[in-house]
Amino acid sequence: MKKFMGWLKNEESGQGMVEYGLIIGLMAAVIIGAIAILGPKITALFDGISLT
């Protein structure tokens, strides 16, 4: 049992997937924030283009 607990403590095979998940989540948050900030400006730009 002691050997198994030591193995569990040192096991790192799932760590890479968690890091990739965190990076993807951070990228999604940045993209959503950029769209929220720039959305009205982009809409105004396309509205201006469509009126000409």
N, C-alpha and C positions, 0 to 999 in steps of 0.2 A: 504494500500500500504506500509505503514511504517513497519507493521508487516511482510509482505512478504519479504521486503528488508533485515530485520534483520534475517529472516530464511535463506535467500540465503547466507548471510555473514557467518553464523554459520554452514552451511551445510558441512559435511565432509565425506559423504558416498562414494564418488568417490575417495577419497584421497588414500585409500589402493591400488586400482587398478593402480593408477599412480605410486605409489612407487614400486609395483611389476614390472611394465613396465620398470621403470628406472633400477632396479636391473637386469632384463633380458637383457636389452640393454648393461649395463656395463659388464655383463658376456660374452655376444657375442663379444664385443670389445676386451676383454682380450683373449678370445679363438682365435679370428682371428689374433691378434698380436702375440700370441705364435706360431701359425701355420706359420705365415710369417717369424718369426725369426728362428724357428727350422726346417722348411720345407726342406731346402737344406741339413741339417745334417742328417735328417731322410732318405731322398732320397739317399744320399751317403751311409748310413748304409745298406739299402736294396740292392743297387747296388753291394756293396761289398759281401753281402751274396749270391746274385744270381750268382756271378762269380765263387764262390768256389764249 
